[in-house]
């Protein structure tokens, strides 16, 4: 089996030729297939024949014609192989089923990690890059509950709510998928390199951008449509009026997916987005896992049995957790407020490695929540 076969199927390679062509997106590809019947027919078409398709002028026609005759695809597949990335297309079984049925699905997806059939039962969690403590708590809480019920949690690996969603799913030993606004081999933001590795251990990083692509202002709305399209519904947790999370919510509605919103504090600027969605009837207010399950009909009912036990399981885990003296000391030190890791070290007089190890243990046992800026707070159920 060749390296090419490992990186992409034969049909995916043909789709990749068009994907790399200048300005050929899913809408134009659909027109091309309707005109030439197959991907092979498109690649065999002459420039003059291509020009007859609506929306494809001389420049695009030449780009499509040329892409089947240059070495761009071979170079792209070589880059993908070096980074452990697989390229899939509409016709591949691995392609997310929900996404395939959207009006504008990506022609190709770059997958790092693995996609599974179970990812068809997925919920997106999106929100502000800078959130309140309440927002971070709810993102991690909902992600953990959903993952515990068997859902795949999908988000964009951005700072803030996205990162908390991935973390919550991982802490519940569930699956999570990150959709990137960069190439599958480009981790953005760079400080999420460790988070990316954790996601890869039990999920996937996916992108429609070519290898090595840096994120741009245009790539994030495209990324958001994938998040909305590959999931059964989207939960918005804190978002300003111009947040990209609201774009994801709008697209989810257009794709006939469920849109949920966690209500926020009325005096919090990032609560404006979800509260407005609820007020306008564009999203359903959710406060617990059951609220989400109730809106998903038969799927929610099937997933519900394990999900309804998640809160009890978390409480039980906390009640039966055995804390050592160091963990008890740190938990007592933090109390009801939040503290910086340096403050915890100073107050307890413990060495940095001891404190960091204990903080990790307290998070896994459900007692602490990590906040931005190396701060920690007691977790409320």
Helices and strands as residue ranges (DSSP letters): H 3-7, H 10-19, H 26-36, H 39-44, H 47-51, H 58-67, H 72-82, E 85-89, H 97-100, E 108-113, G 117-120, E 122-127, H 133-148, E 152-155, H 161-171, E 176-179, G 190-192, H 193-202, E 204-207, H 217-229, E 233-237, H 244-254, E 258-262, G 269-271, H 272-279, E 284-285, H 289-295, H 297-308, H 310-320, H 325-334, E 338-340, H 341-348, H 352-364, E 368-371, E 375-378
